């Protein structure tokens, strides 16, 4: 597995991966793709990195950025791995890479927002397995019965 910065050629494969996960609505996929395209080569606001397999095929990515008006907090906006590779360590490797980069930018707190819908059960378990804590829940945030769940992790110096 190799993790590298996002390149223009990665956008369409990532669009497919986001759709294949079957958790993101089409409008969410389009927002992720717009963000990829708008920020290619710009690292001051967002860091976007991809994971590729041994054949060089993109298998996932993340997008993280500093939270405005905070000293050292970062938001993990997106993390996704091809469903055919779930439970094989790709997501964990992406998350470790993300946390390492955030630490290198003097980040100390990671924030992750997700949904309470059942289709996000695996996502929430993923964060819990990686030492994130559920720190807030806003009922009916996205829609009736769809709560916003916020997970956080304090990053320690390594």
Secondary structure, 3 states (H helix, E strand, C coil): CEEEECCCCHHHHHHHHHHHCCCCCHHHHHHHHHHHHHHCCCCCCCEEEEEECCCCCEEEEEEEEECCCCCCEEEEEEEEECHHHCCCCHHHHHHHHHHHHHHHCCCCEEEEEEECCHHHHHHHHHHHHCCCEEEEEEEEEEECCEEEEEEEEECCCC
